[in-house]
Amino acid sequence: MEILPAIDLRDGKVVRLFQGDYDKMTVFGENPLQTALDFKAAGAENLHLVDLDGAKDGEPKNFGLISEILKSSGLKVEIGGGIRSEERIAAYLEAGAERVILGTLAVRDFKFTAEMAKKYGRHIAVGVDARGGLVAINGWLETSRVESYDLCTRLRDAGIETIIYTDIACDGASRGTNLEAYERLCKIGVNIIASGGISSMEELGKLREIGVWGAILGKSLYTGKLDLRTVLSEFGGGEVGK
């Protein structure tokens, strides 16, 4: 199982939101590049990177900082947040991203998402963020009428190889993740990356047993609830996209 430590960017800082609420934000670092380098020093090979400003405003806001992380960290990075055009996809891939994550666009323009999957293959992933089983969009500020499992099935049929699935109720809460949801998702037939609320080694073990392809760790690392070196020694840290 792939392990992906996470950096969420807002105003150039490393932050975590509670259940996607921008008004419930905790700053965990002033230097995102150093955080990425610290993850690498602990043995990480992968990084999940989100531009929260971009997700909220609909266009990337931290491109310069993200480019520096891509260039200097040596990590295999997947990046999301406000990526809603092919121009932005190409820019991130050219800057060195291993995978670009589409979110709102998958709901708003499914045809375009399918076209990008066909053109860029494994370098395109989709983030499906669920609130009460429905897909949340625009930085989780709006809940659509699209059912999350149905969207995942449609994405598989459109050629998407990797889906990052987040149950928003679990995100940033450090109370555990939605194992039942991941057990159901793993039957769809794509690479499922679990995100949101993962807070124990036992839980990671269960995710691996279920067949989850990857796990994103955020707040649990920043608060010390999980130790990245220990996690990587137990669960590995293979390359994104392999």
Stockholm file with secondary structure:
# STOCKHOLM 1.0

chainA/1-242         MEILPAIDLRDGKVVRLFQGDYDKMTVFGENPLQTALDFKAAGAENLHLVDLDGAKDGEPKNFGLISEILKSSGLKVEIGGGIRSEERIAAYLEAGAERVILGTLAVRDFKFTAEMAKKYGRHIAVGVDARGGLVAINGWLETSRVESYDLCTRLRDAGIETIIYTDIACDGASRGTNLEAYERLCKIGVNIIASGGISSMEELGKLREIGVWGAILGKSLYTGKLDLRTVLSEFGGGEVGK
#=GR chainA/1-242 SS CEEEEEEEEETTEEEEEETTEEEEEEEEESCHHHHHHHHHHTTCCEEEEEEHHHHHHTSCSCHHHHHHHHHHHCCEEEEESSCCSHHHHHHHHHHTCSEEEECHHHHHCHHHHHHHHHHHGGGEEEEEEEETTEEEETTTTEEEEEEHHHHHHHHHHTTCCEEEEEETTTTTTCSCCCHHHHHHHTTSSSEEEEESCCCCHHHHHHHHHHTCSEEEECHHHHTTSSCHHHHHHHHCCCCTTC
#=GC SS_cons         CEEEEEEEEETTEEEEEETTEEEEEEEEESCHHHHHHHHHHTTCCEEEEEEHHHHHHTSCSCHHHHHHHHHHHCCEEEEESSCCSHHHHHHHHHHTCSEEEECHHHHHCHHHHHHHHHHHGGGEEEEEEEETTEEEETTTTEEEEEEHHHHHHHHHHTTCCEEEEEETTTTTTCSCCCHHHHHHHTTSSSEEEEESCCCCHHHHHHHHHHTCSEEEECHHHHTTSSCHHHHHHHHCCCCTTC
//
